[in-house]
Amino acid sequence: MASGAPALLLLSLLCLPSLPPGATSCPAACRCYSTTVECGALGLHVVPPGIPPGTQTLFLQDNSIECLELGILAPLAALHSLYLHNNSLRTLEPGTFRAQSRLLELALTGNQLRGLHLGAFTGLAQLRILYLAGNQLMQLLDFTFLHLPRLQELHLQENSIKLLEDQALAGLSSLALLDLSRNQLGTISHETLKPLASLQVLRLTENPWRCDCALHWLGAWLKEAGQRLLSSRDRKIVCTEPPRLALQSLLDVSGSSLICIPPSVQVEPLEVTANLGENLRVACQASGYPQPLVTWRKVAEPRGGQPRAQAPPGAGVPGPGEHGASDTGSGMLFLTNITPAHAGKYECEASNAGGVARVPFRLRVNVSQQQLQPQPPPAAAGPAPLPEASSMAFRALSLATQTAIAAAIALLALTALLLAALICRRRRRRRKKAPGPPGEGALFANDYSDGPCTSAQLEELRGERGHEMFVIDRSKPLFAEDPVRVAHGVAPGPAQGFPPQPPAAYELHC
């Protein structure tokens, strides 16, 4: 036993956690080994700081991480394996893995990714295995995986993928395994699989395949060169549409049964004249099998009237639900607050695997519609009259010109009012400043040598500088006569039948 003790002690020391070279600490609650850091199932919401830069394997699975901030992984340039499965990632920003040039395996299974931005995998030139299963992906755009030239396995099963664009898998020349099972694929083009020169395993089962002319190539390819790519389970590519082929295996359906009905398009009316400011909705009905994709376009026309070029789909033409969107089966052209720029030729296009159909539509805008003009406020100075609304010359002007004329007339009227008010104000000031004629016996109120006076003898004037002054007019009687007696011609003196009343006066010592 004594001889075996050193060996047991040495073994126990080797099993103890050890930090990577150059590291001084380990993130809280994580477990750090030689080149491995284990931070799984800790309820983390972000990547913990302080992960040793020499880490080669990082476990972050079963957490609640919602995003990877740009630069958060920059110090971890030595990573070979990164496990982020079963988190809450919603998006991957371009450049997230720019520093991980040595990464070989990336696990993103069981997150909430709904789309993949172009450039999301920039920097992963050495990546061999990519797990994207169990997310919410609905489509794969062109060149999504362009920066993964050495990728060998791509796991995309258990998503909601309905569409793979023709160049979605471009750049994956080294791919050996592609798993697209358990998605919502109804069709797939031959162009999509062309870049996969090294493909050895292809899984397409459990998709709602639409067995029409667009899948004719797949049936023929699987019966010939593609047989080697499918296991016995993967050969069960079952048709969901059309009803006459439902539940049949694509390998058992003859090529003559895979048919398409080219689209037909109907737009009524083919020409509409709208007034300025109105809203317009035009329906484009399309039929065919499979259901056509309907798109509205505005066609650019030169002065000669011949089409010169077509605007891209949806350019300036809002579709159903959102601007520039396409619709299947029927497409609506929505135009709001129509202006002269909306006038022109439009085109409704319907396309499916059987072909393309187009119908032109012409919109004319009535720019001579009578528009109500704002009336200027009434002015005492008599503003110039507005041109009559029935005048053909005035109606022929554009709406902007008519509005500008009305605004100019209103401005002139307001200017006349302001000038008149200014002139009147200056005249009143001059009258108040001018001293009245010095009457006989008139004394200024600040002359105290003249004795008492009455309020009737005081007159208010203003000096040369506008100061208030009171002037005594001695030409007025000290006591006012009875206005009733004066009116009836009665001589001054006591009234008949009444005793004489002593005169009353209120003295003001001026």
Summary of the structure (lengths in Angstrom):
residues: 510
radius of gyration: 47.5
end to end distance: 136.2
largest distance: 160.4
contacts: 1425
relative contact order: 0.05
helix: 18%
strand: 23%
